[in-house]
Amino acid sequence: MIIDKHAALKTRKIGKKHTPWITKQILLSKRKNNLLQKKALKYKDENDWLILKSARNSHNKLIKSSIRHHCNVEIKNNHGNTRHMSKSINNLIHRSQS
């Protein structure tokens, strides 16, 4: 087509966001949540919803504690080195490196 000749499609590589605090335990917890959610949606039982709510809350606590642990390790590893400390903090708060 003539459009392809003058305005060719650009291909872009899309990668996963780097999240070093995601552990196997978190992934298993997420898989469990997904299965519980499917079950709750399928059967619409109040008890299933309560189980899902509890599992979801524990999953979120697990993620928050993992992020907190990762941040503490990054800060502890770079204690005393100002340049690496500022780079680590910028990475943790997703500030661009410009």
Secondary structure per residue as TSV (DSSP state, phi and psi in degrees):
chain	resnum	aa	ss	phi	psi
A	1	M	-	360.0	157.2
A	2	I	H	-71.3	-29.2
A	3	I	H	-65.2	-41.0
A	4	D	H	-63.8	-30.9
A	5	K	H	-71.1	-40.7
A	6	H	H	-94.2	-25.1
A	7	A	S	-136.1	74.2
A	8	A	-	-65.1	150.0
A	9	L	-	-71.6	141.1
A	10	K	-	-100.0	135.8
A	11	T	-	-98.3	136.4
A	12	R	-	-126.3	143.2
A	13	K	-	-93.2	124.2
A	14	I	-	-110.5	123.4
A	15	G	-	-114.5	169.3
A	16	K	-	-76.9	148.7
A	17	K	-	-70.0	135.1
A	18	H	-	-72.7	112.7
A	19	T	-	-129.8	90.2
A	20	P	T	-70.8	-12.4
A	21	W	T	-87.3	-4.9
A	22	I	-	-76.5	119.9
A	23	T	-	-110.5	172.3
A	24	K	H	-62.6	-34.9
A	25	Q	H	-63.5	-40.1
A	26	I	H	-67.1	-41.5
A	27	L	H	-64.2	-39.8
A	28	L	H	-65.7	-38.5
A	29	S	H	-64.4	-40.7
A	30	K	H	-64.9	-41.3
A	31	R	H	-62.5	-41.8
A	32	K	H	-62.2	-43.2
A	33	N	H	-60.8	-42.7
A	34	N	H	-61.8	-42.2
A	35	L	H	-66.3	-41.4
A	36	L	H	-64.7	-36.5
A	37	Q	H	-67.7	-41.6
A	38	K	H	-61.1	-42.0
A	39	K	H	-65.1	-44.1
A	40	A	H	-64.8	-39.8
A	41	L	H	-68.6	-35.5
A	42	K	H	-72.4	-46.8
A	43	Y	H	-97.4	-17.2
A	44	K	-	51.7	40.0
A	45	D	-	-93.2	136.7
A	46	E	H	-61.2	-37.0
A	47	N	H	-64.7	-39.0
A	48	D	H	-63.1	-38.6
A	49	W	H	-66.2	-37.7
A	50	L	H	-67.2	-39.8
A	51	I	H	-64.3	-42.6
A	52	L	H	-62.3	-42.6
A	53	K	H	-62.0	-42.5
A	54	S	H	-65.9	-43.2
A	55	A	H	-65.5	-39.9
A	56	R	H	-62.8	-43.7
A	57	N	H	-64.5	-41.2
A	58	S	H	-68.1	-34.6
A	59	H	H	-63.5	-44.9
A	60	N	H	-65.1	-38.0
A	61	K	H	-63.9	-39.5
A	62	L	H	-62.8	-42.9
A	63	I	H	-64.6	-46.3
A	64	K	H	-61.9	-40.8
A	65	S	H	-69.3	-34.6
A	66	S	H	-67.7	-41.0
A	67	I	H	-64.4	-43.7
A	68	R	H	-60.5	-44.3
A	69	H	H	-62.8	-43.5
A	70	H	H	-61.4	-44.7
A	71	C	H	-63.5	-42.6
A	72	N	H	-62.7	-40.3
A	73	V	H	-65.4	-43.3
A	74	E	H	-60.5	-43.8
A	75	I	H	-68.3	-40.8
A	76	K	H	-65.9	-38.6
A	77	N	H	-67.5	-28.8
A	78	N	T	-106.0	16.8
A	79	H	T	-64.8	126.3
A	80	G	T	95.2	-12.6
A	81	N	-	-114.2	98.6
A	82	T	H	-62.5	-41.9
A	83	R	H	-63.4	-49.0
A	84	H	H	-69.0	-32.5
A	85	M	H	-63.5	-45.2
A	86	S	H	-67.6	-35.8
A	87	K	H	-64.5	-42.1
A	88	S	H	-64.1	-43.2
A	89	I	H	-64.5	-42.5
A	90	N	H	-61.1	-40.1
A	91	N	H	-66.9	-39.0
A	92	L	H	-67.8	-34.3
A	93	I	T	-98.4	8.5
A	94	H	T	59.8	39.1
A	95	R	-	-85.3	136.8
A	96	S	-	-71.8	153.5
A	97	Q	-	-96.1	70.4
A	98	S	-	-111.5	360.0
